Amino acid sequence: MKRVLLFAFSIAMISTGLLAWKKTPPPPAPAAEEIHWITSIDELQAKMQASPRKVYIDMYTDWCGWCKKMDATTFQNPDLIKYMNNNFYAVRFNAESKDVIHFQGKEYTFNPQFKANTLAVELMKGNLSYPTAIIMMENFANPQAVPGYMTVPQLETILSYLGDGMYKHKAWDAYQKEYKPRWDRGAAVDMTPPAGH
């Protein structure tokens, strides 16, 4: 009788363990690699002081359809993500921010005339267009504004020209003509304007 009870008890324990095992959800999949976006100018300045590197600022607005499309396509490319994270400080900046921003010893505020923060106005030289990439060399030198939606090959050419230091040896026009994209292009991007644009 003891053996029968012990056997029944063992079966019950194994069954309970199997049921519990089946109900336990699988561990979450590792998160896909993402661009390590910096969300404040203060954080950017602290990082630059500790370890200078080139800067990529994604100038966007909340209502910009092309900004959202670039987030969902270009900025999801694994090769672009890896290159950006290794070579640039990547910053997201809402051009319409009403925050008071201190950058390079100057104060920037919201300007109702432009409907934008004066930092955005200055970096885009008054040509407000979204999205716009602002690319700077180490220590915020030589800011360049590149307006508009960019595909992976377009952004790859620009980032590699600056990130690999090719600008020191070759003119942009020559580099652009002979450059062969190396990054995976992923699926073709639908260039239909987002709704409302």
Backbone bond lengths (Angstrom), bond angles and torsions (degrees), N, CA, C in turn:
res aa  C-N    CA-C-N  psi(-1)  N-CA   C-N-CA  omega(-1)  CA-C   N-CA-C  phi
1 M - - - 1.448 - - 1.531 110.49 -
2 K 1.363 115.73 -39.53 1.455 119.20 179.13 1.514 110.51 -61.79
3 R 1.352 115.35 -39.03 1.470 119.12 -179.50 1.514 110.88 -65.28
4 V 1.333 117.31 -40.07 1.472 121.37 -179.99 1.527 109.50 -64.12
5 L 1.343 117.71 -45.42 1.458 120.99 178.87 1.531 111.51 -64.20
6 L 1.321 115.46 -41.27 1.462 119.38 178.93 1.526 110.37 -63.89
7 F 1.336 116.99 -41.09 1.467 121.86 178.66 1.540 110.07 -64.46
8 A 1.340 117.62 -45.31 1.464 121.92 179.71 1.535 110.41 -63.71
9 F 1.332 115.17 -41.74 1.455 119.45 178.57 1.535 110.80 -62.98
10 S 1.330 116.92 -41.82 1.476 121.72 178.95 1.518 110.84 -63.03
11 I 1.340 117.18 -43.27 1.468 121.13 178.93 1.531 109.75 -62.80
12 A 1.335 116.37 -42.90 1.466 120.79 -179.67 1.531 110.17 -62.53
13 M 1.327 117.81 -41.66 1.462 121.29 -179.68 1.530 110.78 -66.65
14 I 1.319 117.39 -42.30 1.461 121.34 179.48 1.523 109.39 -64.73
15 S 1.325 117.74 -44.04 1.470 121.72 179.54 1.517 110.92 -61.56
16 T 1.335 115.71 -44.45 1.465 119.79 179.18 1.519 110.12 -62.67
17 G 1.324 116.59 -41.99 1.459 120.74 178.66 1.520 111.54 -63.00
18 L 1.331 116.73 -41.82 1.468 120.37 178.89 1.523 110.72 -65.74
19 L 1.343 117.48 -41.44 1.461 119.93 178.36 1.523 110.68 -63.60
20 A 1.318 115.60 -42.91 1.461 118.76 179.37 1.521 110.06 -64.73
21 W 1.325 116.97 -39.67 1.454 121.29 -180.00 1.529 110.52 -63.91
22 K 1.356 116.70 -41.80 1.459 120.41 179.24 1.523 111.78 -65.30
23 K 1.345 117.36 -33.87 1.459 120.62 -177.18 1.523 112.27 -80.33
24 T 1.324 118.19 -18.35 1.455 120.62 -179.29 1.518 108.69 -71.13
25 P 1.325 116.89 123.11 1.459 118.64 -178.97 1.523 110.63 -68.42
26 P 1.318 115.55 150.79 1.463 117.73 178.44 1.529 109.67 -65.79
27 P 1.314 116.87 155.45 1.462 118.26 179.16 1.525 109.65 -63.06
28 P 1.322 117.56 148.84 1.465 119.42 -178.61 1.521 110.91 -63.55
29 A 1.324 115.15 145.35 1.458 120.19 177.35 1.521 108.52 -67.07
30 P 1.324 116.53 146.54 1.461 117.15 178.74 1.520 110.60 -61.54
31 A 1.325 116.12 142.32 1.458 120.62 -178.19 1.522 109.56 -65.62
32 A 1.330 114.52 140.98 1.454 119.20 176.89 1.527 108.58 -65.33
33 E 1.317 115.01 147.34 1.463 119.60 178.21 1.519 109.12 -62.35
34 E 1.304 116.29 140.45 1.462 121.99 179.75 1.518 108.85 -130.93
35 I 1.312 115.85 161.60 1.456 120.05 172.22 1.526 107.00 -64.40
36 H 1.313 116.58 136.18 1.466 121.47 179.60 1.525 108.70 -83.72
37 W 1.330 114.82 77.78 1.462 120.28 -176.72 1.514 111.58 -68.52
38 I 1.315 115.95 135.34 1.457 123.23 171.67 1.528 105.39 -96.09
39 T 1.310 116.93 133.00 1.468 118.96 -173.51 1.523 113.86 -108.12
40 S 1.325 117.54 4.27 1.469 117.95 176.83 1.526 109.73 -140.73
41 I 1.321 115.11 145.74 1.461 121.32 178.18 1.530 110.36 -67.04
42 D 1.335 117.21 -32.63 1.472 120.12 177.11 1.524 110.65 -61.28
43 E 1.334 116.93 -45.31 1.465 120.87 178.98 1.526 110.54 -62.98
44 L 1.330 116.44 -41.85 1.463 120.59 177.87 1.521 110.89 -58.32
45 Q 1.335 117.34 -47.12 1.460 120.66 -177.90 1.528 111.49 -64.33
46 A 1.334 116.83 -36.85 1.472 120.47 177.86 1.525 110.28 -65.76
47 K 1.333 116.81 -43.34 1.469 120.10 178.93 1.522 110.86 -64.79
48 M 1.327 116.64 -41.52 1.455 120.56 -179.18 1.527 110.93 -63.78
49 Q 1.329 116.11 -37.39 1.463 120.11 179.49 1.524 110.43 -66.84
50 A 1.328 116.31 -39.19 1.464 120.74 -178.55 1.532 111.69 -74.04
51 S 1.332 116.67 -39.19 1.461 120.48 -175.84 1.532 109.65 -155.73
52 P 1.324 117.82 95.44 1.466 120.44 -176.24 1.532 112.56 -62.01
53 R 1.319 115.20 140.59 1.458 121.91 171.23 1.522 108.40 -158.39
54 K 1.306 116.46 174.37 1.459 120.38 -179.76 1.523 110.01 -69.36
55 V 1.348 115.86 158.93 1.468 121.34 -175.07 1.525 109.71 -125.58
56 Y 1.324 114.90 136.29 1.467 121.87 172.35 1.526 106.34 -119.85
57 I 1.343 116.87 117.58 1.470 120.51 177.41 1.514 108.40 -108.16
58 D 1.323 115.90 122.90 1.460 122.30 174.75 1.523 107.06 -89.91
59 M 1.334 116.48 101.64 1.461 122.45 -179.07 1.533 106.86 -86.40
60 Y 1.333 116.56 115.50 1.461 121.38 -174.53 1.522 110.62 -135.90
61 T 1.337 115.39 173.02 1.468 121.83 168.95 1.528 107.13 -133.59
62 D 1.320 116.25 161.94 1.470 120.06 -179.34 1.526 112.49 -67.02
63 W 1.334 117.97 -27.25 1.463 121.01 -175.58 1.530 113.12 -93.62
64 C 1.317 118.70 -3.22 1.466 123.06 -172.63 1.528 111.59 -77.40
65 G 1.341 116.09 110.19 1.468 121.03 179.45 1.517 113.31 -65.66
66 W 1.336 117.52 -39.62 1.465 120.74 179.81 1.527 111.11 -68.22
67 C 1.338 117.18 -30.68 1.469 120.60 175.93 1.529 109.61 -63.00
68 K 1.334 115.37 -44.92 1.470 120.20 179.99 1.524 111.05 -65.74
69 K 1.333 115.62 -37.54 1.464 119.52 179.23 1.537 110.28 -65.99
70 M 1.316 116.61 -39.93 1.466 119.99 178.38 1.526 111.03 -65.83
71 D 1.345 116.46 -37.91 1.468 120.88 175.43 1.522 110.93 -59.86
72 A 1.340 115.98 -41.33 1.469 121.19 -174.29 1.527 112.94 -81.28
73 T 1.320 118.05 -15.53 1.469 120.27 -175.78 1.533 110.43 -120.01
74 T 1.301 117.09 -80.96 1.467 122.49 -173.54 1.520 112.29 -53.99
75 F 1.331 117.15 -48.74 1.458 120.35 -175.21 1.535 113.30 -74.50
76 Q 1.329 117.66 0.98 1.467 121.07 176.84 1.530 111.90 -99.09
77 N 1.317 117.76 -4.95 1.463 121.51 -177.07 1.535 110.25 -69.05
78 P 1.338 118.13 124.19 1.475 120.60 -176.38 1.526 114.03 -59.71
79 D 1.340 117.53 -38.47 1.467 119.71 179.70 1.522 110.99 -67.99
80 L 1.326 116.72 -40.93 1.456 120.98 178.07 1.528 110.15 -64.10
81 I 1.332 116.61 -43.86 1.470 121.62 179.85 1.525 109.93 -57.96
82 K 1.328 116.16 -48.41 1.466 120.38 -178.18 1.525 110.88 -62.59
83 Y 1.320 116.81 -45.07 1.461 120.56 -178.43 1.533 110.95 -65.20
84 M 1.318 116.01 -44.91 1.466 120.40 179.85 1.529 110.29 -60.60
85 N 1.331 117.14 -47.57 1.463 120.53 -177.69 1.527 112.31 -64.46
86 N 1.329 117.33 -31.68 1.463 120.91 -178.17 1.525 113.99 -83.41
87 N 1.339 117.83 -22.82 1.456 119.95 -169.87 1.527 116.28 -122.48
88 F 1.313 117.52 -14.39 1.467 120.93 -173.57 1.521 110.76 -135.70
89 Y 1.321 115.49 154.70 1.450 120.82 160.14 1.525 104.59 -89.04
90 A 1.307 116.81 119.76 1.466 121.93 -178.89 1.522 108.91 -99.22
91 V 1.323 115.24 127.32 1.467 121.02 -174.26 1.512 109.51 -124.56
92 R 1.320 115.98 134.54 1.460 121.56 170.44 1.510 107.37 -99.12
93 F 1.345 117.24 126.56 1.462 119.87 179.84 1.521 109.41 -134.97
94 N 1.337 115.53 118.32 1.456 121.09 176.47 1.524 107.40 -77.14
95 A 1.330 116.09 112.02 1.465 121.34 -175.31 1.528 112.24 -60.20
96 E 1.329 117.26 -22.88 1.461 120.91 -178.43 1.531 112.62 -95.42
97 S 1.325 116.10 15.84 1.462 120.42 -179.45 1.526 111.45 -59.30
98 K 1.317 115.58 133.87 1.462 121.18 177.93 1.534 111.18 -94.78
99 D 1.321 116.73 2.88 1.464 120.87 178.47 1.531 110.57 -68.02
100 V 1.314 115.55 149.66 1.464 120.89 170.89 1.521 106.20 -83.20
101 I 1.327 116.15 125.86 1.458 120.98 -174.37 1.529 108.87 -119.66
102 H 1.317 114.81 134.40 1.466 121.17 175.97 1.527 107.15 -109.27
103 F 1.338 114.67 118.61 1.464 119.70 -176.31 1.523 109.25 -142.97
104 Q 1.323 115.42 123.84 1.460 121.72 177.51 1.535 112.16 54.92
105 G 1.331 115.45 40.62 1.456 120.68 175.95 1.521 115.38 79.57
106 K 1.340 117.10 6.28 1.467 120.05 178.96 1.524 109.92 -119.95
107 E 1.321 116.12 156.17 1.458 121.76 177.79 1.526 109.00 -105.99
108 Y 1.329 115.46 135.07 1.461 122.20 -179.55 1.519 109.22 -123.36
109 T 1.342 115.68 136.77 1.465 121.36 -179.46 1.527 109.37 -133.16
110 F 1.311 115.69 174.71 1.456 120.94 177.57 1.524 109.76 -71.75
111 N 1.336 115.84 135.00 1.466 121.50 178.60 1.529 108.17 -114.11
112 P 1.346 118.35 109.08 1.467 120.87 -177.63 1.534 113.21 -60.39
113 Q 1.315 117.58 -30.08 1.454 120.49 179.83 1.540 110.94 -60.50
114 F 1.319 116.08 -41.68 1.471 121.15 179.58 1.528 112.36 -93.07
115 K 1.313 116.89 -11.61 1.471 122.11 -172.83 1.532 109.97 55.80
116 A 1.321 114.93 40.52 1.462 120.69 -177.43 1.515 109.86 -154.85
117 N 1.322 114.96 161.29 1.450 120.87 174.72 1.529 108.00 -72.50
118 T 1.330 116.59 142.27 1.466 119.59 -176.46 1.533 112.67 -65.08
119 L 1.343 118.42 -20.49 1.470 119.68 173.58 1.527 109.47 -65.38
120 A 1.334 116.92 -43.81 1.467 120.66 177.59 1.522 110.64 -63.06
121 V 1.325 115.87 -43.30 1.469 120.50 179.84 1.530 110.09 -59.52
122 E 1.331 116.29 -45.41 1.465 120.20 -179.01 1.522 111.75 -65.92
123 L 1.337 117.11 -47.57 1.469 119.88 -177.31 1.527 112.39 -66.05
124 M 1.344 116.92 -31.26 1.465 120.31 178.63 1.532 111.85 -94.35
125 K 1.344 115.68 7.56 1.470 121.93 178.32 1.531 112.10 52.73
126 G 1.337 116.13 36.92 1.459 122.06 176.97 1.516 114.93 79.87
127 N 1.321 118.75 -5.71 1.477 122.69 179.06 1.524 108.92 -93.54
128 L 1.318 116.17 80.72 1.456 120.35 -173.52 1.517 110.57 -78.20
129 S 1.318 114.99 115.29 1.463 123.27 -179.28 1.520 106.52 -147.80
130 Y 1.320 116.10 139.33 1.469 119.42 -174.98 1.522 110.38 -129.62
131 P 1.336 116.22 137.18 1.460 127.02 -4.33 1.524 111.01 -74.80
132 T 1.316 115.68 157.83 1.461 122.60 170.37 1.520 107.12 -133.99
133 A 1.331 114.95 133.28 1.465 120.69 174.14 1.514 107.64 -92.33
134 I 1.315 115.83 128.69 1.459 121.54 172.38 1.523 105.89 -108.73
135 I 1.316 115.75 120.32 1.466 119.88 -177.75 1.524 108.01 -118.84
136 M 1.341 114.97 129.15 1.461 121.40 -178.84 1.520 109.77 -126.58
137 M 1.316 115.03 150.81 1.455 120.84 173.74 1.534 108.26 -77.95
138 E 1.321 115.92 179.45 1.455 120.43 179.08 1.532 110.13 -53.93
139 N 1.317 115.15 147.03 1.468 122.73 179.74 1.526 112.77 59.17
140 F 1.337 115.52 31.09 1.468 123.73 172.88 1.533 113.48 65.79
141 A 1.308 117.50 22.52 1.465 120.96 -178.02 1.529 111.33 -78.87
142 N 1.329 115.48 148.83 1.463 124.58 170.22 1.530 114.51 52.14
143 P 1.347 118.97 58.02 1.472 119.56 -179.70 1.528 111.57 -65.13
144 Q 1.325 115.11 133.52 1.464 122.25 178.36 1.525 108.40 -121.32
145 A 1.325 116.75 133.00 1.467 121.62 178.73 1.520 108.92 -102.39
146 V 1.342 115.96 127.85 1.462 122.02 177.73 1.525 106.85 -121.63
147 P 1.351 117.39 100.32 1.466 119.77 -175.65 1.521 112.77 -79.47
148 G 1.340 114.80 152.53 1.459 121.60 170.37 1.517 115.19 101.69
149 Y 1.326 112.87 163.12 1.464 121.86 175.41 1.521 108.61 -64.47
150 M 1.333 117.18 137.16 1.462 120.76 176.98 1.522 110.28 -125.55
151 T 1.327 115.36 137.89 1.460 121.65 174.00 1.525 108.20 -78.74
152 V 1.327 116.36 172.40 1.466 120.53 178.62 1.528 111.11 -59.35
153 P 1.357 120.14 -50.10 1.470 118.19 -179.82 1.533 113.54 -61.00
154 Q 1.321 117.60 -37.30 1.464 119.77 178.56 1.528 111.28 -63.88
155 L 1.317 115.88 -46.79 1.465 119.66 -178.50 1.523 110.72 -71.13
156 E 1.317 117.33 -35.05 1.468 120.71 177.68 1.524 110.46 -58.61
157 T 1.321 116.99 -44.93 1.462 120.99 -178.20 1.526 110.51 -60.60
158 I 1.327 116.66 -45.65 1.468 121.00 -179.03 1.530 111.12 -66.65
159 L 1.330 116.45 -48.95 1.465 119.90 -176.90 1.524 111.65 -64.17
160 S 1.337 117.35 -41.61 1.461 119.26 -178.47 1.530 111.13 -69.94
161 Y 1.327 117.63 -34.20 1.463 121.36 177.34 1.530 110.17 -60.14
162 L 1.320 116.05 -43.88 1.463 120.57 -179.06 1.524 111.60 -84.32
163 G 1.339 116.54 -47.14 1.462 121.27 -175.53 1.511 113.73 -64.93
164 D 1.332 117.12 -34.70 1.467 121.04 179.76 1.530 112.00 -88.20
165 G 1.325 116.42 0.24 1.460 120.36 178.40 1.519 114.36 74.23
166 M 1.329 117.45 18.09 1.461 120.18 -178.62 1.526 112.12 -66.87
167 Y 1.320 117.25 -22.98 1.466 121.21 179.47 1.533 111.44 -61.54
168 K 1.338 116.55 -19.22 1.465 120.25 179.77 1.530 112.13 -76.58
169 H 1.340 115.76 -21.60 1.465 119.90 -172.04 1.524 114.33 -118.52
170 K 1.329 117.11 -19.53 1.459 119.26 -170.37 1.520 110.93 -141.29
171 A 1.316 116.02 141.38 1.462 121.20 176.66 1.527 109.24 -68.61
172 W 1.347 116.39 146.93 1.457 122.41 -177.82 1.521 112.07 -56.06
173 D 1.335 118.72 -46.28 1.462 120.93 -177.27 1.525 111.74 -59.30
174 A 1.332 116.63 -43.13 1.466 120.74 179.83 1.525 110.48 -67.04
175 Y 1.319 116.59 -43.82 1.466 120.88 -179.97 1.524 110.77 -61.21
176 Q 1.323 116.12 -45.88 1.459 121.70 -177.25 1.534 111.05 -62.21
177 K 1.323 117.85 -39.66 1.475 121.47 -178.40 1.517 112.14 -67.19
178 E 1.325 116.72 -37.87 1.469 118.86 -174.09 1.531 114.09 -97.57
179 Y 1.328 117.81 -7.01 1.466 120.10 -175.71 1.527 111.51 -68.73
180 K 1.332 115.75 134.35 1.470 122.16 176.32 1.519 107.92 -111.92
181 P 1.342 117.39 115.73 1.474 119.58 -179.56 1.525 111.74 -55.83
182 R 1.324 115.59 137.82 1.464 122.28 179.86 1.517 112.33 -110.32
183 W 1.327 116.67 -21.14 1.459 120.06 -174.19 1.518 110.27 -81.05
184 D 1.331 114.79 151.17 1.468 121.19 174.36 1.523 108.42 -61.57
185 R 1.314 115.67 129.21 1.465 119.32 -178.37 1.519 112.51 -84.10
186 G 1.323 118.08 -14.35 1.463 120.46 -178.28 1.516 110.93 66.80
187 A 1.311 115.92 -159.87 1.470 121.49 -179.86 1.524 109.62 -70.37
188 A 1.324 115.75 152.25 1.465 120.37 176.34 1.521 109.09 -61.67
189 V 1.312 116.17 141.81 1.462 121.17 -177.33 1.519 109.75 -95.69
190 D 1.312 115.28 130.60 1.460 121.49 174.79 1.521 107.90 -72.16
191 M 1.326 116.63 118.04 1.463 120.82 -177.11 1.534 112.20 -93.48
192 T 1.338 116.80 15.30 1.456 119.88 175.37 1.518 108.08 -66.00
193 P 1.350 118.07 132.20 1.465 118.86 179.50 1.516 111.76 -56.72
194 P 1.324 118.30 141.95 1.458 121.22 176.14 1.534 109.65 -59.72
195 A 1.324 116.43 155.76 1.457 121.55 179.62 1.525 110.82 -54.36
196 G 1.312 115.67 137.52 1.451 120.71 177.81 1.516 114.00 87.52
197 H 1.356 117.26 4.57 1.473 119.68 -178.72 1.500 110.51 -128.16
